[in-house]
Amino acid sequence: MTSNEKEVLKIIWQNRGGASISKIANELKISTDYSRLICGSLIKNGVIKFSEGQYKVTKPKKKTVTKLYSLTPKLTKVLKQKRFGTLEDVATISVSRLMEVEDLELKKAAEIINEARDKLRKEGREYLWE
């Protein structure tokens, strides 16, 4: 995902999940044609959709924390019980809050959060926590 595509996602996210092409172009200080080109690429990759004159972030299927290698089966179960069962949940939690969930050390909590963020970053979803 290009930096411009990430910026478009940020703009859409900051505008309550929807933004017009003129809003995107104005905030990025680029032409509407170039904005449409960027949005077209994001649509092609299934990241956004166009509906009712707005570009909107699609709702991707949430991935469970079982995708994290840094978690033990016991910790995975505890996170799910405490309502932190998806990568999105873990990526957006603070380190101190995660440490409280299962009395984790700072290094381990940061490792878990960073792994979740890395997995979501590969999908261009860092707008969730930035």
Secondary structure, 3 states (H helix, E strand, C coil): CCHHHHHHHHHHHHCCCEECHHHHHHHHCCCHHHHHHHHHHHHHCCCEEEECCEEEECCCCCCEHHHCCCCCHHHHHHHHHCCCCEHHHHHHCCHHHHHHHHCCCHHHHHHHHHHHHHHHHCCCCHHHCC
